[in-house]
Amino acid sequence: MMKIIKIKDDHIKLGQALKLAGLVESGVDAKMDIQEGLVKVNGEVELQRGKKIFDGDVIEYDGQQIMIKSKD
């Protein structure tokens, strides 16, 4: 089942999205897991914690999927 995360701006950084979704406890955890290649964005491994995530993007981490939606 895919979880939907709503954001107020047009984008969010990958590390922040993982924290907002409750998938990691801290920015340090997010950074480590992203750098280890454990996170995918739209099906591709993403190694940049600061990667901008936009409306409709799907993040995969630890067997879970989250979709980002902008609050319009």
C-alpha positions, 0 to 999 in steps of 0.5 A: 500500500502506498502512503501519500505525503502532502507538502505545502510547497512545490517540492521537498528535499528527499531527506526531509520527505523521509523524515516527514513520512516517519521512515527515518528518525533523523536527518543523519539516518536519512543521509546514511541510508540515501548514501548507501543506495537504499532509497529509490525515487521513481524507481531509480536509486538516488544518492543525493539527500538534497534531491528535490522531490515534486508532486507525483514523485514516488519514494521507495525505502525499506519495502515501503512506498510514499507518493508526494502530493502538493497541497493545491 
